[in-house]
Amino acid sequence: MDFGFNEDQELLRDSARAFLEKECPMTLVRRLMAEEEGHDPALWRQMAALGWLGMMIPEEDGGIGLSFVEMALLLEEMGRVVLPGPFFSTAVCSASLLSAQATGPAARALLPGIAAGEIRATIAWLESSGQLAPEAIEAEWSPVSGGVELRGTKVFVPDAIGADWLIVAAREAGSEGPSGIDLFLVPGKADGVTMTGLKTLDQTRKQAEVRLDAVRVPLADRVGAKGSGWRQLERLADAARAGLAAESCGGAARILEMSVDYAKVREQFGKPIGSFQAIQHKCADMMVKVESGRSAAWYAAWAIASGSPEAHLASAMAKAYCSDAFREVAGEGIQIHGGIGFTWEHDMHIYFKRAKSSEVAFGDSVWNRETIAQEILPDGEAEIFDE
């Protein structure tokens, strides 16, 4: 395993940083926070032209066929600018799920449109309990003439409003356990689909409640083989956790830079506050968290890209550490900035809110550490984490 980036990867990182700093300033982020969809079509077209939307989509499906390492590198740069919009839900979650070889022709037919920036898709997984367990999926599908009928309510669906397609997790009526779960492609404007925007803490990532009332779709729009839905969701969750870990590292690194810059110019008692040991210790601790997080995030990205059997464990470890680190670094950044760090006009609260939303997405640190314990401890010993 090579711990360094090659020349092409370094070029991708440098060009992505330059592009995002220019095209995604905080003025754009704040404008999109106030809008219902939180989506900028012009920026979306530019990212499509750069190949970012099709980064993990195979070349034969219209993408550029790079690995998850390149995607994680890109996500770290996006985390630095708190990129709003449906990139993560479309180009990371939906594209990685639909790109799997066993998803079927209907699913793969969407990939060229995603890569070209013509299709936005998202995953409708969570329900009222907010749990990631298979038993938490209560939305049902039933066979009808010519296809299936879907009923249920999904919550916290990212970027649902404005999405062209929903990938809906539902179980066969009367079934139990993970084997009864399937995924279906549902048009965002299908009859029976009702979306309601949710007012959440992090308005850079819009979420919605999606109600499915007797929504009919063709059987051919099932993603993968019958009963394979839960296995696909598990693989998706690993990629999403690794991606969020990389994005969190980018956000935390930017907070550290902002805090150090501020500590150099803010004076107290006639000296820059960066000359005081208490501030120096805070910045040093923040740097340790950022660099340690990078190590975990990049290993998880490599494990996903290489198909390593450790991918599940590595992604859970990275998500657990990086989400905590991002939140803690954001909190310390606010403290270093003092009173101005608490104001709406300063950008610190935007990073802190993204840290909080990323923390709970795809399992918080407690949930992921429980997953790690179940993986590495003998049967029974992991039960201490349930207490």
C-alpha positions as CSV (number, residue, x, y, z in Angstrom):
1,M,0.0,0.0,0.0
2,D,1.4,3.4,-1.1
3,F,0.8,6.1,1.5
4,G,1.6,8.9,-1.0
5,F,-0.4,10.4,-3.8
6,N,0.8,10.0,-7.4
7,E,1.3,13.0,-9.7
8,D,-2.3,12.8,-11.2
9,Q,-3.8,12.7,-7.7
10,E,-1.8,15.7,-6.6
11,L,-2.9,17.6,-9.7
12,L,-6.6,16.6,-9.0
13,R,-6.3,17.9,-5.4
14,D,-4.6,21.2,-6.4
15,S,-7.1,21.9,-9.3
16,A,-10.1,21.0,-7.1
17,R,-9.0,23.4,-4.4
18,A,-8.4,26.2,-6.8
19,F,-11.8,25.6,-8.5
20,L,-13.8,25.3,-5.3
21,E,-12.2,28.4,-3.7
22,K,-13.2,30.4,-6.7
23,E,-16.6,28.9,-7.6
24,C,-17.9,28.1,-4.2
25,P,-17.3,31.1,-1.9
26,M,-19.2,31.5,1.3
27,T,-21.5,34.0,-0.3
28,L,-22.8,31.1,-2.5
29,V,-23.0,28.7,0.4
30,R,-25.1,31.2,2.4
31,R,-27.4,31.9,-0.6
32,L,-28.1,28.2,-1.1
33,M,-28.7,27.7,2.6
34,A,-31.7,30.0,2.2
35,E,-33.1,28.3,-0.8
36,E,-35.4,25.2,-0.7
37,E,-33.4,23.0,-3.0
38,G,-29.9,24.3,-2.0
39,H,-28.7,23.6,-5.6
40,D,-26.8,25.8,-8.0
41,P,-27.3,24.6,-11.6
42,A,-24.3,26.6,-12.9
43,L,-21.9,25.0,-10.4
44,W,-23.4,21.6,-11.1
45,R,-22.8,21.9,-14.8
46,Q,-19.2,23.0,-14.2
47,M,-18.6,20.0,-11.9
48,A,-20.1,17.7,-14.6
49,A,-17.8,19.2,-17.2
50,L,-14.8,18.5,-14.9
51,G,-15.9,14.8,-14.7
52,W,-16.5,15.0,-11.0
53,L,-20.1,13.6,-11.2
54,G,-18.9,10.6,-13.1
55,M,-15.7,10.1,-11.2
56,M,-16.6,6.6,-9.9
57,I,-18.8,5.7,-12.8
58,P,-17.2,3.2,-15.3
59,E,-16.1,4.6,-18.7
60,E,-18.5,2.4,-20.5
61,D,-21.4,4.1,-18.6
62,G,-20.3,7.6,-19.4
63,G,-18.0,8.2,-16.4
64,I,-14.2,8.4,-16.0
65,G,-13.8,5.3,-13.9
66,L,-11.5,6.5,-11.2
67,S,-11.3,4.8,-7.7
68,F,-12.7,5.8,-4.3
69,V,-9.3,7.2,-3.4
70,E,-9.7,10.0,-6.0
71,M,-13.3,10.6,-4.8
72,A,-12.2,10.8,-1.2
73,L,-9.5,13.3,-2.2
74,L,-12.1,15.4,-3.9
75,L,-14.5,15.1,-0.9
76,E,-11.8,16.4,1.4
77,E,-11.5,19.5,-0.8
78,M,-15.3,19.9,-0.8
79,G,-15.3,19.7,3.0
80,R,-13.0,22.7,3.1
81,V,-15.6,24.9,1.5
82,V,-18.7,23.2,3.0
83,L,-20.0,22.5,-0.5
84,P,-23.8,22.6,-0.5
85,G,-26.0,20.7,-3.0
86,P,-26.6,17.1,-4.0
87,F,-23.1,16.0,-4.9
88,F,-22.8,13.5,-2.0
89,S,-26.2,12.0,-2.5
90,T,-25.9,11.8,-6.3
91,A,-22.2,11.3,-7.2
92,V,-21.1,9.3,-4.2
93,C,-24.1,7.4,-2.7
94,S,-26.3,6.9,-5.8
95,A,-23.5,6.5,-8.3
96,S,-21.6,4.0,-6.2
97,L,-24.7,1.9,-5.6
98,L,-25.9,1.9,-9.2
99,S,-22.4,1.2,-10.6
100,A,-22.3,-2.2,-9.1
101,Q,-22.3,-4.9,-11.7
102,A,-25.4,-6.7,-10.4
103,T,-27.8,-3.8,-10.2
104,G,-29.5,-4.4,-13.5
105,P,-30.0,-2.6,-16.8
106,A,-32.6,-0.1,-15.5
107,A,-30.3,1.1,-12.8
108,R,-27.2,1.3,-15.0
109,A,-29.2,3.3,-17.6
110,L,-29.2,6.2,-15.2
111,L,-25.4,6.4,-14.9
112,P,-24.7,8.4,-18.2
113,G,-27.2,11.0,-17.1
114,I,-25.7,11.3,-13.6
115,A,-22.2,11.6,-15.1
116,A,-23.4,14.3,-17.5
117,G,-25.1,16.3,-14.8
118,E,-28.6,15.7,-16.3
119,I,-29.9,13.4,-13.5
120,R,-29.9,13.9,-9.7
121,A,-30.6,10.9,-7.5
122,T,-30.7,10.2,-3.8
123,I,-31.2,7.3,-1.4
124,A,-34.5,7.0,0.6
125,W,-33.5,4.7,3.5
126,L,-34.3,6.0,7.0
127,E,-37.7,6.0,8.5
128,S,-39.3,7.2,11.8
129,S,-36.9,5.4,14.1
130,G,-33.8,6.8,12.4
131,Q,-32.1,3.5,12.8
132,L,-29.9,1.8,10.2
133,A,-31.0,-1.7,11.1
134,P,-33.0,-3.9,8.6
135,E,-35.9,-4.2,11.0
136,A,-36.3,-0.3,10.9
137,I,-37.3,-0.5,7.3
138,E,-41.1,-0.6,7.4
139,A,-42.0,0.8,4.0
140,E,-43.6,-2.1,2.0
141,W,-43.8,-3.2,-1.6
142,S,-46.5,-5.5,-3.0
143,P,-46.8,-7.1,-6.4
144,V,-49.5,-5.6,-8.7
145,S,-50.2,-6.0,-12.4
146,G,-47.2,-4.9,-14.4
147,G,-45.0,-4.1,-11.4
148,V,-45.0,-3.3,-7.7
149,E,-46.8,-0.8,-5.4
150,L,-44.9,1.1,-2.7
151,R,-46.3,2.4,0.5
152,G,-44.5,4.1,3.4
153,T,-42.8,7.2,4.7
154,K,-39.1,8.0,4.5
155,V,-37.4,10.7,6.6
156,F,-34.1,12.6,6.4
157,V,-33.9,11.9,2.7
158,P,-30.9,14.0,1.5
159,D,-31.6,16.4,-1.5
160,A,-34.9,14.8,-2.2
161,I,-36.6,18.0,-3.3
162,G,-35.5,18.5,-6.9
163,A,-34.2,14.9,-7.3
164,D,-35.1,13.2,-10.6
165,W,-34.9,9.7,-9.0
166,L,-35.2,8.2,-5.6
167,I,-33.7,4.8,-4.7
168,V,-36.2,3.6,-2.2
169,A,-35.6,0.8,0.3
170,A,-38.7,-1.2,1.0
171,R,-39.5,-4.7,2.2
172,E,-41.9,-7.2,0.7
173,A,-45.2,-7.1,2.4
174,G,-45.3,-9.6,5.2
175,S,-41.6,-10.3,5.2
176,E,-39.1,-10.1,8.1
177,G,-35.4,-9.6,8.3
178,P,-32.8,-8.4,5.8
179,S,-33.7,-10.9,3.1
180,G,-37.1,-9.2,2.5
181,I,-35.6,-5.8,1.6
182,D,-35.4,-4.6,-2.0
183,L,-34.4,-1.3,-3.6
184,F,-36.6,0.4,-6.3
185,L,-36.1,3.3,-8.7
186,V,-38.9,5.8,-8.2
187,P,-39.2,9.0,-10.3
188,G,-39.1,12.0,-8.1
189,K,-42.4,13.3,-9.6
190,A,-44.2,10.0,-9.7
191,D,-47.9,9.9,-8.8
192,G,-48.2,9.2,-5.1
193,V,-44.8,10.8,-4.1
194,T,-45.1,13.7,-1.7
195,M,-42.0,15.6,-0.4
196,T,-41.8,18.0,2.5
197,G,-38.6,19.9,3.3
198,L,-37.3,19.5,6.8
199,K,-35.8,22.4,8.8
200,T,-32.6,20.8,10.0
201,L,-29.5,22.2,11.8
202,D,-27.3,22.0,8.7
203,Q,-29.0,23.9,5.8
204,T,-26.1,23.2,3.5
205,R,-27.5,19.7,3.1
206,K,-31.2,19.8,2.5
207,Q,-33.3,16.9,3.8
208,A,-36.9,16.0,3.3
209,E,-39.7,13.7,4.3
210,V,-40.9,11.5,1.4
211,R,-44.3,9.9,1.5
212,L,-45.1,7.0,-0.8
213,D,-48.8,6.5,-1.3
214,A,-49.6,3.6,-3.6
215,V,-46.6,4.5,-5.9
216,R,-46.4,2.1,-8.8
217,V,-43.2,1.3,-10.6
218,P,-42.3,-1.5,-13.1
219,L,-40.7,-4.6,-11.7
220,A,-37.7,-3.9,-14.0
221,D,-36.9,-0.9,-11.9
222,R,-35.9,-3.1,-9.0
223,V,-32.2,-2.5,-8.3
224,G,-30.5,-5.9,-8.3
225,A,-31.9,-9.3,-7.6
226,K,-34.8,-9.9,-5.4
227,G,-33.9,-9.8,-1.7
228,S,-30.5,-8.2,-2.3
229,G,-31.4,-4.7,-1.1
230,W,-29.9,-4.9,2.4
231,R,-26.6,-6.2,1.1
232,Q,-26.5,-3.2,-1.3
233,L,-27.3,-0.8,1.5
234,E,-24.5,-2.2,3.7
235,R,-21.9,-1.7,0.9
236,L,-23.3,1.8,0.2
237,A,-23.0,2.6,3.9
238,D,-19.3,1.7,4.0
239,A,-18.6,4.0,1.0
240,A,-20.7,6.8,2.6
241,R,-18.9,6.6,5.9
242,A,-15.5,6.7,4.3
243,G,-16.6,9.6,2.2
244,L,-17.9,11.6,5.1
245,A,-14.7,10.9,7.0
246,A,-12.6,12.4,4.2
247,E,-15.0,15.4,3.9
248,S,-14.8,15.9,7.7
249,C,-11.0,16.0,7.5
250,G,-11.2,18.8,4.9
251,G,-13.6,20.8,7.1
252,A,-11.5,20.4,10.2
253,A,-8.3,21.3,8.3
254,R,-9.9,24.6,7.1
255,I,-11.1,25.4,10.6
256,L,-7.6,24.9,11.9
257,E,-6.2,27.3,9.2
258,M,-8.8,29.9,10.0
259,S,-8.1,29.7,13.7
260,V,-4.3,29.9,13.3
261,D,-4.7,32.9,11.0
262,Y,-7.0,34.6,13.5
263,A,-4.7,33.9,16.4
264,K,-1.9,35.7,14.6
265,V,-3.8,39.0,14.2
266,R,-6.2,39.1,17.2
267,E,-4.4,40.9,20.0
268,Q,-5.0,40.8,23.8
269,F,-2.8,42.5,26.4
270,G,-0.9,44.0,23.6
271,K,0.1,40.6,22.1
272,P,-1.3,38.3,19.4
273,I,-3.4,35.7,21.2
274,G,-1.4,33.0,19.3
275,S,1.6,33.9,21.5
276,F,-0.3,32.5,24.6
277,Q,0.4,28.9,25.5
278,A,-3.3,28.1,26.0
279,I,-4.1,29.0,22.4
280,Q,-1.0,27.2,21.1
281,H,-2.1,24.0,22.9
282,K,-5.5,24.2,21.4
283,C,-4.1,24.6,17.9
284,A,-1.7,21.8,18.5
285,D,-4.4,19.5,19.6
286,M,-6.6,20.5,16.7
287,M,-3.7,19.6,14.3
288,V,-3.2,16.2,15.9
289,K,-6.9,15.5,15.4
290,V,-6.8,16.6,11.7
291,E,-3.7,14.6,10.8
292,S,-4.9,11.5,12.7
293,G,-8.2,11.7,11.0
294,R,-6.6,11.9,7.6
295,S,-4.7,8.6,8.3
296,A,-8.0,6.9,9.2
297,A,-9.9,8.4,6.3
298,W,-7.3,7.6,3.6
299,Y,-6.9,4.0,4.8
300,A,-10.7,3.6,4.6
301,A,-10.7,5.1,1.1
302,W,-8.0,2.7,0.0
303,A,-9.8,-0.3,1.6
304,I,-13.0,0.7,-0.3
305,A,-11.1,1.2,-3.6
306,S,-9.2,-2.0,-3.4
307,G,-12.1,-4.2,-2.3
308,S,-10.3,-5.1,0.9
309,P,-12.2,-7.4,3.4
310,E,-11.3,-4.7,6.0
311,A,-13.4,-2.1,4.2
312,H,-16.4,-2.4,6.6
313,L,-14.2,-2.1,9.7
314,A,-12.0,0.6,8.3
315,S,-14.9,2.8,7.2
316,A,-16.5,2.5,10.6
317,M,-13.2,3.4,12.4
318,A,-12.7,6.4,10.1
319,K,-16.3,7.6,10.5
320,A,-16.1,7.2,14.3
321,Y,-12.9,9.1,14.7
322,C,-13.3,11.8,12.0
323,S,-16.8,12.8,13.0
324,D,-15.7,13.3,16.6
325,A,-12.6,15.1,15.5
326,F,-14.5,17.5,13.1
327,R,-17.0,18.4,15.9
328,E,-14.3,18.9,18.5
329,V,-12.1,21.0,16.1
330,A,-15.1,23.1,15.2
331,G,-15.9,23.7,18.8
332,E,-12.3,24.7,19.6
333,G,-12.2,26.9,16.5
334,I,-15.2,28.8,17.9
335,Q,-13.5,29.2,21.3
336,I,-10.3,30.6,19.7
337,H,-12.4,33.1,17.7
338,G,-14.1,34.2,20.9
339,G,-17.3,36.3,20.6
340,I,-17.1,36.8,16.9
341,G,-17.1,33.0,16.4
342,F,-20.7,32.8,17.8
343,T,-22.1,35.4,15.3
344,W,-24.2,34.6,12.3
345,E,-21.9,36.8,10.2
346,H,-18.9,34.7,10.8
347,D,-18.5,31.4,9.0
348,M,-17.6,29.3,12.0
349,H,-21.1,28.2,12.8
350,I,-21.6,26.9,9.2
351,Y,-18.6,24.5,9.8
352,F,-19.9,23.5,13.2
353,K,-23.4,22.7,11.9
354,R,-21.9,20.6,9.1
355,A,-19.8,18.8,11.6
356,K,-23.0,18.0,13.7
357,S,-24.9,16.7,10.7
358,S,-22.1,14.6,9.4
359,E,-21.6,13.2,12.9
360,V,-25.0,11.5,12.9
361,A,-25.2,10.6,9.2
362,F,-24.7,6.8,8.6
363,G,-24.2,6.3,12.3
364,D,-22.6,8.5,15.0
365,S,-19.3,7.6,16.7
366,V,-21.1,5.5,19.4
367,W,-22.9,3.4,16.7
368,N,-19.8,2.9,14.7
369,R,-17.7,1.9,17.7
370,E,-20.4,-0.6,18.5
371,T,-20.0,-1.9,15.0
372,I,-16.2,-2.2,15.4
373,A,-16.7,-4.0,18.7
374,Q,-19.1,-6.5,17.1
375,E,-16.5,-7.1,14.3
376,I,-13.4,-7.6,16.4
377,L,-14.5,-8.9,19.8
378,P,-15.5,-12.5,20.5
379,D,-19.3,-13.2,20.7
380,G,-20.7,-11.8,23.9
381,E,-17.9,-9.4,24.9
382,A,-19.3,-6.6,22.7
383,E,-22.4,-6.6,24.8
384,I,-20.8,-4.3,27.3
385,F,-21.2,-1.5,24.8
386,D,-24.9,-1.9,24.8
387,E,-25.2,-1.0,28.5
